[in-house]
Amino acid sequence: MQKFSFTVDVLTDSPVGIDTNAVRGTLLAAVHGIGTIAAVHPVKTETMKEQGYKVWAKRVAGVSLAIPKVKKVKVPKAEVAETVEA
Protein backbone atom coordinates (compact mmCIF):
# COMPACT_ATOMS: atom_id res chain seq x y z
CA MET A 1 0.00 0.00 0.00
CA GLN A 2 1.33 3.45 -0.90
CA LYS A 3 0.21 6.81 0.44
CA PHE A 4 0.50 9.93 -1.72
CA SER A 5 0.28 13.38 -0.12
CA PHE A 6 -0.20 16.64 -1.96
CA THR A 7 0.01 20.22 -0.75
CA VAL A 8 -2.41 22.64 -2.36
CA ASP A 9 -2.10 26.37 -1.73
CA VAL A 10 -4.95 28.60 -2.82
CA LEU A 11 -4.52 32.36 -2.52
CA THR A 12 -7.25 34.93 -2.93
CA ASP A 13 -7.60 38.62 -2.24
CA SER A 14 -11.31 38.22 -1.56
CA PRO A 15 -12.27 39.50 1.91
CA VAL A 16 -14.63 36.54 2.41
CA GLY A 17 -12.06 33.92 1.40
CA ILE A 18 -13.11 30.64 -0.18
CA ASP A 19 -15.41 27.82 0.83
CA THR A 20 -13.00 25.11 2.02
CA ASN A 21 -15.73 22.47 1.77
CA ALA A 22 -16.23 23.28 -1.92
CA VAL A 23 -12.50 22.87 -2.56
CA ARG A 24 -12.50 19.64 -0.54
CA GLY A 25 -15.41 18.27 -2.58
CA THR A 26 -13.72 19.18 -5.86
CA LEU A 27 -10.50 17.43 -4.85
CA LEU A 28 -12.35 14.34 -3.65
CA ALA A 29 -14.26 14.16 -6.93
CA ALA A 30 -10.98 14.46 -8.84
CA VAL A 31 -9.40 11.47 -7.08
CA HIS A 32 -12.54 9.33 -6.87
CA GLY A 33 -11.82 5.84 -8.16
CA ILE A 34 -8.04 6.26 -8.31
CA GLY A 35 -7.28 4.73 -4.93
CA THR A 36 -8.92 2.63 -2.24
CA ILE A 37 -9.36 5.45 0.27
CA ALA A 38 -9.19 9.20 -0.29
CA ALA A 39 -9.18 11.70 2.55
CA VAL A 40 -9.06 15.43 1.87
CA HIS A 41 -9.27 17.99 4.63
CA PRO A 42 -8.19 21.61 5.12
CA VAL A 43 -5.14 21.94 7.34
CA LYS A 44 -4.89 25.65 8.09
CA THR A 45 -5.87 29.07 6.88
CA GLU A 46 -3.48 31.95 7.36
CA THR A 47 -3.62 35.61 6.50
CA MET A 48 -0.59 36.74 4.55
CA LYS A 49 0.74 40.26 4.52
CA GLU A 50 2.12 41.70 1.30
CA GLN A 51 5.74 40.81 2.09
CA GLY A 52 4.79 37.25 3.07
CA TYR A 53 2.87 36.89 -0.18
CA LYS A 54 5.89 38.07 -2.20
CA VAL A 55 8.20 35.62 -0.41
CA TRP A 56 5.74 32.74 -0.91
CA ALA A 57 5.32 33.55 -4.61
CA LYS A 58 9.09 33.59 -5.15
CA ARG A 59 9.83 30.40 -3.18
CA VAL A 60 6.88 28.25 -4.19
CA ALA A 61 5.76 29.54 -7.57
CA GLY A 62 9.06 30.98 -8.78
CA VAL A 63 7.42 34.32 -9.56
CA SER A 64 9.09 37.53 -8.44
CA LEU A 65 6.60 40.22 -7.46
CA ALA A 66 9.22 42.67 -6.27
CA ILE A 67 9.18 46.08 -7.85
CA PRO A 68 12.53 46.68 -9.55
CA LYS A 69 14.60 49.42 -8.02
CA VAL A 70 15.39 52.43 -10.15
CA LYS A 71 19.06 52.48 -11.07
CA LYS A 72 20.95 55.66 -10.35
CA VAL A 73 22.51 57.27 -13.38
CA LYS A 74 25.99 58.63 -12.83
CA VAL A 75 26.38 62.12 -14.16
CA PRO A 76 29.98 63.15 -14.83
CA LYS A 77 31.08 66.20 -12.93
CA ALA A 78 31.43 69.34 -15.00
CA GLU A 79 34.96 70.60 -15.35
CA VAL A 80 35.55 73.94 -13.68
CA ALA A 81 37.42 76.42 -15.86
CA GLU A 82 40.18 78.25 -14.04
CA THR A 83 40.07 82.00 -14.25
CA VAL A 84 43.23 84.05 -14.08
CA GLU A 85 42.97 87.50 -12.60
CA ALA A 86 45.16 90.20 -14.07
HELIX and SHEET records of a PDB file:
HELIX    1   1 THR A   20  VAL A   31  1                                  12    
HELIX    2   2 GLU A   50  TRP A   56  1                                   7    
HELIX    3   3 ALA A   57  ALA A   61  3                                   5    
END                                                                             
